[in-house]
Amino acid sequence: MTGEAIVTRSALQTRALNLWYDDFHALKNVTTDIREGCITALIGPSGCGKSTLLRCFNRLNERQQRVKPTGEVLVLGEDVHGADVCLGELRRVVGMVFQRPNPLPISIYENVLFGLRVHSAVRGLTRRRLDEIVETALTDVLLWDDVKDDLRKRATLLTLEQQQKLCIARLLPLTPRVILMDEPCSALDASATEAVEHLMQELKTRFTIVIVTHNMGQARRVSDDCVFMLLGELVEQGATVDVFLTPRQQATEMYVEGRYG
C-alpha cells in the first residue's frame, strides 16, 4: 500500500441530457456520473424517467419512433452518439437484463452461446472451448450446479429465478463492461429475489451495474450509490447510505420515507 487515494473512474456519464418522445419531455437536463465497479440504483416514482435514462446508455430508446435525445451520453469516456459508433458493439459492451426473464425457446446451452453466435464470435472455436464458455458463464451466475446435467433442456422450462440468471449468463461470454438491469426482480418471489441480489454482489467485482428498482429495500441492500429522479429530472445523487439517511433534498426524504410515490 502506498497510502495514495484510490480514484474510482466514471463508467457512465451524462451531460445536459434531454430526451423527448415526440412532444413529451421525458428527461430534463440530466447530468450524472456513475462510478465504475459499483452498483448504482435509479430510484423514483413511476414515470419519473428511470428506465428512459437507463436505456440511454445502450440507445435502446431509439428503437421507438420520434425519439430525440440531446446532450451527451458517455460510456467509458466514449460518446454513444458518435458518428463511428456501432450499435452492436455498444450493446455488447453495455448488456441489458429486462424486467421479465426472456430466455429464448431453445436449449440452456444454446442460450448461453446465442450472443456469441449473433456476433459471429464462435468461428474457429472447438466444441471443447464452447463447452468451457458455457460452464464458466453458468458458474459465474451460480446456475451451473442446477443445470449441468440438463444443458439440452429448453430454457423456458426453468424457474423464473433460473431464467433470470440464465439471461445474465447469456451476456457474460460477450465480456461486457456494464450491465443494465431494469426491475430484474419484479417477476420473482422473495427467495428468488434474494438469490438474484446475491448474484449482483458477486458480479459487481467484475462489472459496473446499474439497476432500476421501485423496491426501496432492494436499493438499500444492493446498491453503493443511488440516483433519485422525479418528473424527468435528477434530484439527488450520492452514496446510498447518505441518500437514505441524510438526504439533501426534501423531495428525496419524502420519497425514501414512503410519503409519496
C-alpha positions as protocol buffer text, in pm:
chain_id: "A"
residue {
  index: 1
  type: MET
  ca { x: 0 y: 0 z: 0 }
}
residue {
  index: 2
  type: THR
  ca { x: 136 y: 342 z: -97 }
}
residue {
  index: 3
  type: GLY
  ca { x: -110 y: 549 z: 101 }
}
residue {
  index: 4
  type: GLU
  ca { x: -234 y: 718 z: -216 }
}
residue {
  index: 5
  type: ALA
  ca { x: -605 y: 782 z: -253 }
}
residue {
  index: 6
  type: ILE
  ca { x: -793 y: 529 z: -463 }
}
residue {
  index: 7
  type: VAL
  ca { x: -956 y: 704 z: -758 }
}
residue {
  index: 8
  type: THR
  ca { x: -1276 y: 549 z: -891 }
}
residue {
  index: 9
  type: ARG
  ca { x: -1337 y: 628 z: -1255 }
}
residue {
  index: 10
  type: SER
  ca { x: -1670 y: 712 z: -1411 }
}
residue {
  index: 11
  type: ALA
  ca { x: -1812 y: 429 z: -1619 }
}
residue {
  index: 12
  type: LEU
  ca { x: -2118 y: 619 z: -1739 }
}
residue {
  index: 13
  type: GLN
  ca { x: -2180 y: 989 z: -1770 }
}
residue {
  index: 14
  type: THR
  ca { x: -2446 y: 1223 z: -1899 }
}
residue {
  index: 15
  type: ARG
  ca { x: -2412 y: 1593 z: -1959 }
}
residue {
  index: 16
  type: ALA
  ca { x: -2722 y: 1816 z: -2001 }
}
residue {
  index: 17
  type: LEU
  ca { x: -2911 y: 1513 z: -2132 }
}
residue {
  index: 18
  type: ASN
  ca { x: -3260 y: 1577 z: -2261 }
}
residue {
  index: 19
  type: LEU
  ca { x: -3488 y: 1331 z: -2433 }
}
residue {
  index: 20
  type: TRP
  ca { x: -3826 y: 1371 z: -2596 }
}
residue {
  index: 21
  type: TYR
  ca { x: -4076 y: 1104 z: -2701 }
}
residue {
  index: 22
  type: ASP
  ca { x: -4249 y: 1304 z: -2971 }
}
residue {
  index: 23
  type: ASP
  ca { x: -4370 y: 1609 z: -2772 }
}
residue {
  index: 24
  type: PHE
  ca { x: -4321 y: 1454 z: -2427 }
}
residue {
  index: 25
  type: HIS
  ca { x: -4012 y: 1581 z: -2249 }
}
residue {
  index: 26
  type: ALA
  ca { x: -3903 y: 1265 z: -2064 }
}
residue {
  index: 27
  type: LEU
  ca { x: -3555 y: 1367 z: -1943 }
}
residue {
  index: 28
  type: LYS
  ca { x: -3467 y: 1723 z: -1849 }
}
residue {
  index: 29
  type: ASN
  ca { x: -3105 y: 1838 z: -1834 }
}
residue {
  index: 30
  type: VAL
  ca { x: -2980 y: 1524 z: -1660 }
}
residue {
  index: 31
  type: THR
  ca { x: -2613 y: 1539 z: -1564 }
}
residue {
  index: 32
  type: THR
  ca { x: -2471 y: 1243 z: -1376 }
}
residue {
  index: 33
  type: ASP
  ca { x: -2161 y: 1031 z: -1318 }
}
residue {
  index: 34
  type: ILE
  ca { x: -2191 y: 660 z: -1242 }
}
residue {
  index: 35
  type: ARG
  ca { x: -1887 y: 503 z: -1083 }
}
residue {
  index: 36
  type: GLU
  ca { x: -1705 y: 207 z: -1234 }
}
residue {
  index: 37
  type: GLY
  ca { x: -1717 y: -118 z: -1037 }
}
residue {
  index: 38
  type: CYS
  ca { x: -2018 y: -21 z: -829 }
}
residue {
  index: 39
  type: ILE
  ca { x: -2389 y: -91 z: -818 }
}
residue {
  index: 40
  type: THR
  ca { x: -2593 y: 222 z: -876 }
}
residue {
  index: 41
  type: ALA
  ca { x: -2969 y: 220 z: -817 }
}
residue {
  index: 42
  type: LEU
  ca { x: -3200 y: 450 z: -1011 }
}
residue {
  index: 43
  type: ILE
  ca { x: -3499 y: 523 z: -787 }
}
residue {
  index: 44
  type: GLY
  ca { x: -3811 y: 738 z: -808 }
}
residue {
  index: 45
  type: PRO
  ca { x: -4186 y: 712 z: -871 }
}
residue {
  index: 46
  type: SER
  ca { x: -4330 y: 551 z: -1183 }
}
residue {
  index: 47
  type: GLY
  ca { x: -4288 y: 768 z: -1490 }
}
residue {
  index: 48
  type: CYS
  ca { x: -4001 y: 972 z: -1347 }
}
residue {
  index: 49
  type: GLY
  ca { x: -3755 y: 875 z: -1623 }
}
residue {
  index: 50
  type: LYS
  ca { x: -3553 y: 597 z: -1458 }
}
residue {
  index: 51
  type: SER
  ca { x: -3590 y: 340 z: -1735 }
}
residue {
  index: 52
  type: THR
  ca { x: -3553 y: 607 z: -2002 }
}
residue {
  index: 53
  type: LEU
  ca { x: -3220 y: 714 z: -1851 }
}
residue {
  index: 54
  type: LEU
  ca { x: -3108 y: 353 z: -1822 }
}
residue {
  index: 55
  type: ARG
  ca { x: -3181 y: 288 z: -2189 }
}
residue {
  index: 56
  type: CYS
  ca { x: -2987 y: 593 z: -2299 }
}
residue {
  index: 57
  type: PHE
  ca { x: -2664 y: 412 z: -2217 }
}
residue {
  index: 58
  type: ASN
  ca { x: -2722 y: 149 z: -2487 }
}
residue {
  index: 59
  type: ARG
  ca { x: -2953 y: 360 z: -2705 }
}
residue {
  index: 60
  type: LEU
  ca { x: -3247 y: 124 z: -2671 }
}
residue {
  index: 61
  type: ASN
  ca { x: -3485 y: 421 z: -2653 }
}
residue {
  index: 62
  type: GLU
  ca { x: -3415 y: 486 z: -3017 }
}
residue {
  index: 63
  type: ARG
  ca { x: -3598 y: 169 z: -3119 }
}
residue {
  index: 64
  type: GLN
  ca { x: -3913 y: 376 z: -3074 }
}
residue {
  index: 65
  type: GLN
  ca { x: -4025 y: 631 z: -3328 }
}
residue {
  index: 66
  type: ARG
  ca { x: -3989 y: 1006 z: -3279 }
}
residue {
  index: 67
  type: VAL
  ca { x: -3729 y: 985 z: -3004 }
}
residue {
  index: 68
  type: LYS
  ca { x: -3500 y: 1286 z: -2985 }
}
residue {
  index: 69
  type: PRO
  ca { x: -3206 y: 1297 z: -2740 }
}
residue {
  index: 70
  type: THR
  ca { x: -2979 y: 1599 z: -2695 }
}
residue {
  index: 71
  type: GLY
  ca { x: -2674 y: 1646 z: -2476 }
}
residue {
  index: 72
  type: GLU
  ca { x: -2403 y: 1392 z: -2411 }
}
residue {
  index: 73
  type: VAL
  ca { x: -2405 y: 1026 z: -2306 }
}
residue {
  index: 74
  type: LEU
  ca { x: -2064 y: 875 z: -2243 }
}
residue {
  index: 75
  type: VAL
  ca { x: -1980 y: 508 z: -2186 }
}
residue {
  index: 76
  type: LEU
  ca { x: -1624 y: 456 z: -2065 }
}
residue {
  index: 77
  type: GLY
  ca { x: -1546 y: 802 z: -2195 }
}
residue {
  index: 78
  type: GLU
  ca { x: -1685 y: 744 z: -2545 }
}
residue {
  index: 79
  type: ASP
  ca { x: -1983 y: 935 z: -2686 }
}
residue {
  index: 80
  type: VAL
  ca { x: -2256 y: 680 z: -2764 }
}
residue {
  index: 81
  type: HIS
  ca { x: -2391 y: 909 z: -3037 }
}
residue {
  index: 82
  type: GLY
  ca { x: -2057 y: 943 z: -3211 }
}
residue {
  index: 83
  type: ALA
  ca { x: -2058 y: 901 z: -3589 }
}
residue {
  index: 84
  type: ASP
  ca { x: -1837 y: 593 z: -3569 }
}
residue {
  index: 85
  type: VAL
  ca { x: -2038 y: 411 z: -3300 }
}
residue {
  index: 86
  type: CYS
  ca { x: -2153 y: 60 z: -3391 }
}
residue {
  index: 87
  type: LEU
  ca { x: -2478 y: -19 z: -3207 }
}
residue {
  index: 88
  type: GLY
  ca { x: -2397 y: -389 z: -3200 }
}
residue {
  index: 89
  type: GLU
  ca { x: -2063 y: -322 z: -3032 }
}
residue {
  index: 90
  type: LEU
  ca { x: -2220 y: -71 z: -2790 }
}
residue {
  index: 91
  type: ARG
  ca { x: -2478 y: -328 z: -2682 }
}
residue {
  index: 92
  type: ARG
  ca { x: -2205 y: -588 z: -2639 }
}
residue {
  index: 93
  type: VAL
  ca { x: -2017 y: -360 z: -2402 }
}
residue {
  index: 94
  type: VAL
  ca { x: -2337 y: -248 z: -2227 }
}
residue {
  index: 95
  type: GLY
  ca { x: -2550 y: -556 z: -2162 }
}
residue {
  index: 96
  type: MET
  ca { x: -2917 y: -543 z: -2063 }
}
residue {
  index: 97
  type: VAL
  ca { x: -3131 y: -752 z: -1829 }
}
residue {
  index: 98
  type: PHE
  ca { x: -3503 y: -688 z: -1861 }
}
residue {
  index: 99
  type: GLN
  ca { x: -3794 y: -679 z: -1619 }
}
residue {
  index: 100
  type: ARG
  ca { x: -3918 y: -1025 z: -1706 }
}
residue {
  index: 101
  type: PRO
  ca { x: -3675 y: -1305 z: -1792 }
}
residue {
  index: 102
  type: ASN
  ca { x: -3661 y: -1351 z: -2168 }
}
residue {
  index: 103
  type: PRO
  ca { x: -3476 y: -1676 z: -2240 }
}
residue {
  index: 104
  type: LEU
  ca { x: -3501 y: -1798 z: -2596 }
}
residue {
  index: 105
  type: PRO
  ca { x: -3713 y: -2112 z: -2656 }
}
residue {
  index: 106
  type: ILE
  ca { x: -3400 y: -2316 z: -2725 }
}
residue {
  index: 107
  type: SER
  ca { x: -3168 y: -2516 z: -2502 }
}
residue {
  index: 108
  type: ILE
  ca { x: -2989 y: -2374 z: -2198 }
}
residue {
  index: 109
  type: TYR
  ca { x: -2660 y: -2445 z: -2375 }
}
residue {
  index: 110
  type: GLU
  ca { x: -2756 y: -2253 z: -2690 }
}
residue {
  index: 111
  type: ASN
  ca { x: -2899 y: -1963 z: -2488 }
}
residue {
  index: 112
  type: VAL
  ca { x: -2557 y: -1903 z: -2333 }
}
residue {
  index: 113
  type: LEU
  ca { x: -2390 y: -1907 z: -2676 }
}
residue {
  index: 114
  type: PHE
  ca { x: -2656 y: -1703 z: -2853 }
}
residue {
  index: 115
  type: GLY
  ca { x: -2482 y: -1367 z: -2825 }
}
residue {
  index: 116
  type: LEU
  ca { x: -2154 y: -1511 z: -2947 }
}
residue {
  index: 117
  type: ARG
  ca { x: -2330 y: -1661 z: -3248 }
}
residue {
  index: 118
  type: VAL
  ca { x: -2501 y: -1330 z: -3328 }
}
residue {
  index: 119
  type: HIS
  ca { x: -2164 y: -1156 z: -3324 }
}
residue {
  index: 120
  type: SER
  ca { x: -2006 y: -1439 z: -3526 }
}
residue {
  index: 121
  type: ALA
  ca { x: -1763 y: -1490 z: -3240 }
}
residue {
  index: 122
  type: VAL
  ca { x: -1781 y: -1869 z: -3235 }
}
residue {
  index: 123
  type: ARG
  ca { x: -1596 y: -1919 z: -3562 }
}
residue {
  index: 124
  type: GLY
  ca { x: -1294 y: -2137 z: -3513 }
}
residue {
  index: 125
  type: LEU
  ca { x: -1388 y: -2234 z: -3158 }
}
residue {
  index: 126
  type: THR
  ca { x: -1377 y: -2603 z: -3082 }
}
residue {
  index: 127
  type: ARG
  ca { x: -1664 y: -2784 z: -2914 }
}
residue {
  index: 128
  type: ARG
  ca { x: -1447 y: -2822 z: -2606 }
}
residue {
  index: 129
  type: ARG
  ca { x: -1392 y: -2445 z: -2594 }
}
residue {
  index: 130
  type: LEU
  ca { x: -1766 y: -2380 z: -2636 }
}
residue {
  index: 131
  type: ASP
  ca { x: -1836 y: -2621 z: -2351 }
}
residue {
  index: 132
  type: GLU
  ca { x: -1589 y: -2429 z: -2135 }
}
residue {
  index: 133
  type: ILE
  ca { x: -1755 y: -2097 z: -2219 }
}
residue {
  index: 134
  type: VAL
  ca { x: -2096 y: -2233 z: -2125 }
}
residue {
  index: 135
  type: GLU
  ca { x: -1973 y: -2383 z: -1800 }
}
residue {
  index: 136
  type: THR
  ca { x: -1790 y: -2064 z: -1700 }
}
residue {
  index: 137
  type: ALA
  ca { x: -2090 y: -1839 z: -1769 }
}
residue {
  index: 138
  type: LEU
  ca { x: -2331 y: -2064 z: -1580 }
}
residue {
  index: 139
  type: THR
  ca { x: -2088 y: -2097 z: -1292 }
}
residue {
  index: 140
  type: ASP
  ca { x: -2048 y: -1720 z: -1274 }
}
residue {
  index: 141
  type: VAL
  ca { x: -2424 y: -1677 z: -1228 }
}
residue {
  index: 142
  type: LEU
  ca { x: -2443 y: -1959 z: -971 }
}
residue {
  index: 143
  type: LEU
  ca { x: -2652 y: -2178 z: -1202 }
}
residue {
  index: 144
  type: TRP
  ca { x: -2410 y: -2449 z: -1315 }
}
residue {
  index: 145
  type: ASP
  ca { x: -2479 y: -2697 z: -1036 }
}
residue {
  index: 146
  type: ASP
  ca { x: -2854 y: -2674 z: -1101 }
}
residue {
  index: 147
  type: VAL
  ca { x: -2844 y: -2733 z: -1477 }
}
residue {
  index: 148
  type: LYS
  ca { x: -2515 y: -2909 z: -1566 }
}
residue {
  index: 149
  type: ASP
  ca { x: -2696 y: -3237 z: -1630 }
}
residue {
  index: 150
  type: ASP
  ca { x: -2976 y: -3074 z: -1833 }
}
residue {
  index: 151
  type: LEU
  ca { x: -2798 y: -2840 z: -2071 }
}
residue {
  index: 152
  type: ARG
  ca { x: -3017 y: -2958 z: -2361 }
}
residue {
  index: 153
  type: LYS
  ca { x: -3333 y: -2873 z: -2168 }
}
residue {
  index: 154
  type: ARG
  ca { x: -3548 y: -2596 z: -2316 }
}
residue {
  index: 155
  type: ALA
  ca { x: -3462 y: -2280 z: -2123 }
}
residue {
  index: 156
  type: THR
  ca { x: -3824 y: -2171 z: -2092 }
}
residue {
  index: 157
  type: LEU
  ca { x: -3886 y: -2471 z: -1863 }
}
residue {
  index: 158
  type: LEU
  ca { x: -3656 y: -2330 z: -1593 }
}
residue {
  index: 159
  type: THR
  ca { x: -3793 y: -2150 z: -1288 }
}
residue {
  index: 160
  type: LEU
  ca { x: -3820 y: -1770 z: -1316 }
}
residue {
  index: 161
  type: GLU
  ca { x: -3515 y: -1730 z: -1092 }
}
residue {
  index: 162
  type: GLN
  ca { x: -3314 y: -1967 z: -1309 }
}
residue {
  index: 163
  type: GLN
  ca { x: -3436 y: -1794 z: -1625 }
}
residue {
  index: 164
  type: GLN
  ca { x: -3322 y: -1455 z: -1500 }
}
residue {
  index: 165
  type: LYS
  ca { x: -2982 y: -1595 z: -1404 }
}
residue {
  index: 166
  type: LEU
  ca { x: -2958 y: -1753 z: -1749 }
}
residue {
  index: 167
  type: CYS
  ca { x: -3033 y: -1419 z: -1914 }
}
residue {
  index: 168
  type: ILE
  ca { x: -2741 y: -1271 z: -1722 }
}
residue {
  index: 169
  type: ALA
  ca { x: -2522 y: -1569 z: -1817 }
}
residue {
  index: 170
  type: ARG
  ca { x: -2608 y: -1504 z: -2183 }
}
residue {
  index: 171
  type: LEU
  ca { x: -2435 y: -1166 z: -2156 }
}
residue {
  index: 172
  type: LEU
  ca { x: -2112 y: -1282 z: -2000 }
}
residue {
  index: 173
  type: PRO
  ca { x: -1940 y: -1455 z: -2295 }
}
residue {
  index: 174
  type: LEU
  ca { x: -1958 y: -1119 z: -2475 }
}
residue {
  index: 175
  type: THR
  ca { x: -1740 y: -970 z: -2198 }
}
residue {
  index: 176
  type: PRO
  ca { x: -1949 y: -660 z: -2127 }
}
residue {
  index: 177
  type: ARG
  ca { x: -1814 y: -380 z: -1910 }
}
residue {
  index: 178
  type: VAL
  ca { x: -2154 y: -259 z: -1790 }
}
residue {
  index: 179
  type: ILE
  ca { x: -2474 y: -447 z: -1706 }
}
residue {
  index: 180
  type: LEU
  ca { x: -2803 y: -257 z: -1702 }
}
residue {
  index: 181
  type: MET
  ca { x: -3090 y: -413 z: -1506 }
}
residue {
  index: 182
  type: ASP
  ca { x: -3446 y: -283 z: -1545 }
}
residue {
  index: 183
  type: GLU
  ca { x: -3653 y: -408 z: -1248 }
}
residue {
  index: 184
  type: PRO
  ca { x: -3481 y: -750 z: -1271 }
}
residue {
  index: 185
  type: CYS
  ca { x: -3662 y: -893 z: -967 }
}
residue {
  index: 186
  type: SER
  ca { x: -4014 y: -762 z: -1024 }
}
residue {
  index: 187
  type: ALA
  ca { x: -4137 y: -1101 z: -1151 }
}
residue {
  index: 188
  type: LEU
  ca { x: -3962 y: -1302 z: -878 }
}
residue {
  index: 189
  type: ASP
  ca { x: -4072 y: -1417 z: -534 }
}
residue {
  index: 190
  type: ALA
  ca { x: -3882 y: -1324 z: -218 }
}
residue {
  index: 191
  type: SER
  ca { x: -3649 y: -1624 z: -227 }
}
residue {
  index: 192
  type: ALA
  ca { x: -3560 y: -1575 z: -593 }
}
residue {
  index: 193
  type: THR
  ca { x: -3512 y: -1201 z: -537 }
}
residue {
  index: 194
  type: GLU
  ca { x: -3265 y: -1275 z: -259 }
}
residue {
  index: 195
  type: ALA
  ca { x: -3076 y: -1511 z: -491 }
}
residue {
  index: 196
  type: VAL
  ca { x: -3052 y: -1254 z: -772 }
}
residue {
  index: 197
  type: GLU
  ca { x: -2946 y: -982 z: -528 }
}
residue {
  index: 198
  type: HIS
  ca { x: -2669 y: -1211 z: -403 }
}
residue {
  index: 199
  type: LEU
  ca { x: -2564 y: -1264 z: -763 }
}
residue {
  index: 200
  type: MET
  ca { x: -2543 y: -887 z: -818 }
}
residue {
  index: 201
  type: GLN
  ca { x: -2300 y: -859 z: -530 }
}
residue {
  index: 202
  type: GLU
  ca { x: -2087 y: -1135 z: -680 }
}
residue {
  index: 203
  type: LEU
  ca { x: -2086 y: -970 z: -1023 }
}
residue {
  index: 204
  type: LYS
  ca { x: -2002 y: -616 z: -914 }
}
residue {
  index: 205
  type: THR
  ca { x: -1640 y: -720 z: -859 }
}
residue {
  index: 206
  type: ARG
  ca { x: -1616 y: -753 z: -1238 }
}
residue {
  index: 207
  type: PHE
  ca { x: -1885 y: -528 z: -1384 }
}
residue {
  index: 208
  type: THR
  ca { x: -2042 y: -188 z: -1336 }
}
residue {
  index: 209
  type: ILE
  ca { x: -2411 y: -249 z: -1262 }
}
residue {
  index: 210
  type: VAL
  ca { x: -2698 y: -1 z: -1290 }
}
residue {
  index: 211
  type: ILE
  ca { x: -3035 y: -116 z: -1162 }
}
residue {
  index: 212
  type: VAL
  ca { x: -3378 y: 45 z: -1188 }
}
residue {
  index: 213
  type: THR
  ca { x: -3589 y: -52 z: -890 }
}
residue {
  index: 214
  type: HIS
  ca { x: -3910 y: 58 z: -716 }
}
residue {
  index: 215
  type: ASN
  ca { x: -3814 y: -153 z: -415 }
}
residue {
  index: 216
  type: MET
  ca { x: -3653 y: 77 z: -159 }
}
residue {
  index: 217
  type: GLY
  ca { x: -3539 y: -219 z: 49 }
}
residue {
  index: 218
  type: GLN
  ca { x: -3364 y: -362 z: -253 }
}
residue {
  index: 219
  type: ALA
  ca { x: -3198 y: -31 z: -334 }
}
residue {
  index: 220
  type: ARG
  ca { x: -3061 y: -10 z: 20 }
}
residue {
  index: 221
  type: ARG
  ca { x: -2944 y: -373 z: 22 }
}
residue {
  index: 222
  type: VAL
  ca { x: -2765 y: -396 z: -310 }
}
residue {
  index: 223
  type: SER
  ca { x: -2651 y: -52 z: -422 }
}
residue {
  index: 224
  type: ASP
  ca { x: -2343 y: 152 z: -341 }
}
residue {
  index: 225
  type: ASP
  ca { x: -2484 y: 471 z: -493 }
}
residue {
  index: 226
  type: CYS
  ca { x: -2836 y: 599 z: -559 }
}
residue {
  index: 227
  type: VAL
  ca { x: -2979 y: 839 z: -814 }
}
residue {
  index: 228
  type: PHE
  ca { x: -3321 y: 982 z: -723 }
}
residue {
  index: 229
  type: MET
  ca { x: -3530 y: 1109 z: -1014 }
}
residue {
  index: 230
  type: LEU
  ca { x: -3857 y: 1299 z: -1024 }
}
residue {
  index: 231
  type: LEU
  ca { x: -4058 y: 1421 z: -1324 }
}
residue {
  index: 232
  type: GLY
  ca { x: -3768 y: 1361 z: -1561 }
}
residue {
  index: 233
  type: GLU
  ca { x: -3513 y: 1547 z: -1351 }
}
residue {
  index: 234
  type: LEU
  ca { x: -3223 y: 1422 z: -1142 }
}
residue {
  index: 235
  type: VAL
  ca { x: -3297 y: 1546 z: -791 }
}
residue {
  index: 236
  type: GLU
  ca { x: -3016 y: 1389 z: -592 }
}
residue {
  index: 237
  type: GLN
  ca { x: -2725 y: 1150 z: -632 }
}
residue {
  index: 238
  type: GLY
  ca { x: -2488 y: 1014 z: -373 }
}
residue {
  index: 239
  type: ALA
  ca { x: -2380 y: 719 z: -165 }
}
residue {
  index: 240
  type: THR
  ca { x: -2684 y: 505 z: -87 }
}
residue {
  index: 241
  type: VAL
  ca { x: -2640 y: 540 z: 288 }
}
residue {
  index: 242
  type: ASP
  ca { x: -2641 y: 919 z: 253 }
}
residue {
  index: 243
  type: VAL
  ca { x: -2939 y: 933 z: 19 }
}
residue {
  index: 244
  type: PHE
  ca { x: -3147 y: 725 z: 259 }
}
residue {
  index: 245
  type: LEU
  ca { x: -3027 y: 854 z: 596 }
}
residue {
  index: 246
  type: THR
  ca { x: -2924 y: 1215 z: 533 }
}
residue {
  index: 247
  type: PRO
  ca { x: -3081 y: 1326 z: 203 }
}
residue {
  index: 248
  type: ARG
  ca { x: -3004 y: 1680 z: 94 }
}
residue {
  index: 249
  type: GLN
  ca { x: -3337 y: 1742 z: -79 }
}
residue {
  index: 250
  type: GLN
  ca { x: -3681 y: 1738 z: 84 }
}
residue {
  index: 251
  type: ALA
  ca { x: -3830 y: 1554 z: -214 }
}
residue {
  index: 252
  type: THR
  ca { x: -3575 y: 1275 z: -169 }
}
residue {
  index: 253
  type: GLU
  ca { x: -3652 y: 1250 z: 201 }
}
residue {
  index: 254
  type: MET
  ca { x: -4026 y: 1227 z: 135 }
}
residue {
  index: 255
  type: TYR
  ca { x: -3978 y: 956 z: -127 }
}
residue {
  index: 256
  type: VAL
  ca { x: -3740 y: 729 z: 62 }
}
residue {
  index: 257
  type: GLU
  ca { x: -3962 y: 757 z: 370 }
}
residue {
  index: 258
  type: GLY
  ca { x: -4261 y: 642 z: 165 }
}
residue {
  index: 259
  type: ARG
  ca { x: -4458 y: 965 z: 195 }
}
residue {
  index: 260
  type: TYR
  ca { x: -4534 y: 961 z: -178 }
}
residue {
  index: 261
  type: GLY
  ca { x: -4464 y: 761 z: -493 }
}
